[in-house]
């Protein structure tokens, strides 16, 4: 471990091999930091934080602060950051509450400067959250999603796998997997074809996803009938079932299509 003398590290903190800790870093009790992580100056890592291996924390990041939730009563909870994740300047990740007991940022993620992850959020792997995005409590973001800068996400909202959201958007409804979304109010803007191809989806798989969303957004069916038609007309697959399951289980309802009233 390489530690600057001006850092403050609680003796009970568990620090892995090869961790680099810059000046004016504060590391509290009940903190675990994995091997090879680099922590720049002025980072604050508070009680209940769990930082994975080979992470990079830039100046001003604050991990594990108590939730900004008036229902929080001091219960023990965690703020978890997975392996190989980068938290840029002034990123904040709050601890969980009794609701889930933890806030989770997955592995291989990039959270850009000034983004905020509130209590009990669950963020998957390979997620990119651009500058100044603000996530309210209990938001869920699945693997490989990308949020453009300045995106605001309402509490309890869910964002599916491989989604891309235009910068500056307000997200108040669930965003189903494999799509791009933009405009105000936020609407379905098509399939994230470029992202899917980059991640190895075949043209056939992308075509089936296109067909499913045509049924949802262009055939003027209610959600129940649209999902039934998808299951009747499109062969079962991991991606079809992921889409159907997400839409069927959406408590907030999914975003509308561009031409829907």
N, C-alpha and C positions, 0 to 999 in steps of 0.2 A: 504494500500500500504506500502510495506517495501522498503525503499530507502537508499542506502549508501550515506553518506554526500559528497563523492567525485564525485557523478554522476551529470551531467548537464542536466536539464530537462526544456524545454521551458515552460513558464507559460500557453501558449495556448494549449499545448498537452493534449489530453484526455486519462487519464489513468484509467483503470477499477479497480474493487475491487480485493484485494488479489494479486496484481501484485508485484513481487519481482524484484528489480533493483539493480544490483551489482555496484561496484566501477568503475569509469572511463567510465561509459556508457554515451553516448550523445544522447539525444532525442530532435529533432528539432520541430519547429512549424508545424501545420497542420499534426499531427500524432495522430493516434488512436490505443490504445492497449487494447485488451479485458481482461476480468476477468481471474485471475489465471495464467497469463503468467509469466514465469520466464526468466529473462534476465541476463545473466552472465556478468562478467567484460569485459570491452573494446568492447562492442557492440555499433555500430553506427546506429541509426535509423533516417533517414533524411526525409525532407519535402515530403508529399504525401504518406507516408507509412500507411498501415492499417494492423495491426496484430490482428489475431483472439484470441479466448479464449483458455486458457490452452496450449499455445505454449511454446516451450523451445528454447531459442536462446543462443548458446554457444559462448565463447570468440572469438572476431575478426570478427564476422558476420557483414556485412554492408547491410542494407536494404534501398532502395529508392534513391540510388545515381543516378545522371542524366545519361541518356543513352550514351553509347560509339558509338554514331551515329552522323556523321557530319551534318545530316539533321535536327537534333534537334535544335530548336530555342528558347528553354526556356518555351515552352507551359506547362500549368498545366497538370499533369498526376499523376497516382497512381502506387504504388507497393503494391499488396494485398497478404496477407498470410492467409490462412484459419485456422479454429480451429484445435487444437490438432496436429499441425505440428511442427516438430523438424528441426531446422537449426543448423548443427554442425559447428565446428570451421572454420572461414574464408569463410563461404558461402557468396556469393554476389547475390543480386536480384536487378536489375536496374529498374527504373521507365519506364513507357511506353512513346511512342511518339504520334504524331498526328495520326499515323496509326491506333492504337486501343485505345489509351488513357490510357492504363493500362497494367501492367504485373501481372499475376495471378498465384499464387501457391495455390493449393487446400487444402482441409482439410485432416487430417490424413496422411500427407506425411512425408517422411524422406529424407532430403537432407544432404548427408554426406560431410565431410570436403573438403574444397577448390572447391566445385562445383560452377558453375557460371550460372545464369539465366539472359539472356540479355533482352533488351527492347521488350515489346509486346509479350513475350512468354505467352502461356496459358497452364498450367499444371493442370490436373484433380486431383481427390481425390485418396488417397491410392497409390500414386506413390512413388517409391523408386529410388533415384538418388544417385549412389555410389560415392566414393571419386574421386575428380578431373574431373568429367564430365563437359563438356563445351558446353552450349547451345547458339547458335547464335540467332540473332533477329528473332522474329515472328515464332519461333518453337512452335508446338502444340503437347502435349503429353496427351493421353486420360487416363481414370481411370485404376488403377491397373497395369500400365506398370512398368517395372523394367529395369534400365540401369546399366550395369556393369561398374566397375571403369574405368576411363580414356576415356569414350566414347566421341567422338566429333560429334556434330550435326550441319549440314549446315543450314543456314538461310532458313526460310519458310518450312522446312521439317515437316511432320506430322507422328506421331507414334500412332498406334491404341490401343484400349483397350486390356489389358491382354497380352501385348507383353513383351518378355524378350530378351534383347540384350546382347551378350557376351561382356565382358570387353575389352577395348582397340580398339573398332571398330570405323570406320569413317562412319557416316550416311549421305549420300547425296541424297538418294531416300526415298520416303515414305515407311513406314513399316506397312503393313495391320494388322488388329486386330487378336488376338489369336495365334500368331506365335512366334517361337524363331528365332533369326537371329544371324549370326556370320560370321567369315572368312573375308578375305580382297581380293577383294572388298566384301562388305556386301551382303550376300545372304540368302535366305529362307532356314532354317535348320529344318523345321518341325513344328508341332503344339505344343503349350505350354501345353501339356496334364496334367502335374503335377500341374501347376499353376491353370488350369481350374478346376481340381478335388478339389483342396483345396478351391476353391471359389464356390463349389456346383454345377458345371456343371455335368449333367448325362452322362453316357456312350453313350446314343443315341445322345445327343447334340454334344458331342465331335466327334462322328462318322460322323455326318452331316458336321461339320466343316472340318474334314479330307477329305471328299468326294469333298467338294467345292474346296479345295486347290489342290487336285489331278487334277481337271479339269484345273485350272489355270496354274499349274506348270508341269504337266506331259503329257498333251494331245496335246501340240504343236499348240494350238489355239491362235489367236491374242486376245487381251483383250476384245474387243467387242463381239466376238463369244464365248469366255469362259464365260463371264457374262451371255450371253443369254442362254447358255446351263445350267448353274447353276440354273437360274430362271425356266427353263423348266423341269429339272430333280430332283431338290431338293425342297421339300415342303417349303412354306413360313414360316419363323420364325424370331424372333427378331435377332438372331445371323446371319442367312443367309442374312437378309436384311442389317444388319450392315456391313457385309463383302462386299456385292455388292455395297452398297452406298459409302463406303470408296474408293474402287478401281475405281469406275466409276468417282468419283469426284477428283481423284488425279491429281493435276496439274503438279507435278514433275515426275509422274510415280512411280510405286512400285518397290521394290527390285526384282532382278531376282532370279530364282531357281539355285541350285548348278550346274546343268548340262547345263544350258543355255549358249550360246555363246554371 
